[in-house]
Amino acid sequence: MATHKGSEGTVKVGSNAVAEIRSYSIEESADTLEDTSMGDSARTYKSSLTSFSGSLDVFWDETDTSGQGALTIGSEVTLNVYPEGDASGDTYYTGTAIVTGVSRSASFDGLVEASVSVQGTGALTSTTV
């Protein structure tokens, strides 16, 4: 059984790595359709449409024009999430996503941070480098 440290991962917009990643999440879900009929003793369901969404937390870096800079509100990007890194043979997830939110925050004793929210459009696929 393989385990991985979070620090091994990376996220890319297309082929461009996003700089200063602190954390990320990607969630997949599937809708269900009820197909229970008269005479059934328990509810039954069928799998239906799938979707994915995610978020990315970074230390804000205005010089990262092809990574953080590409994640602007409303933009449609190819998002590639590499949980175990991007070396040959590593598994990663890829899909088209629309940037639905960007927030930036700071405190007097911390660094400026940004959080990006995305909504997938189409399927999220798993493949290897």
Beta strands, then each sheet from edge to edge (+ up, - down):
strand 1: 10-13
strand 2: 16-17
strand 3: 21-34
strand 4: 45-59
strand 5: 76-82
strand 6: 91-105
strand 7: 113-120
strand 8: 125-128
sheet 1: 2+ 1- 5+ 6- 7+ 4- 3+
sheet 2: 2+ 1- 5+ 6- 8+
end
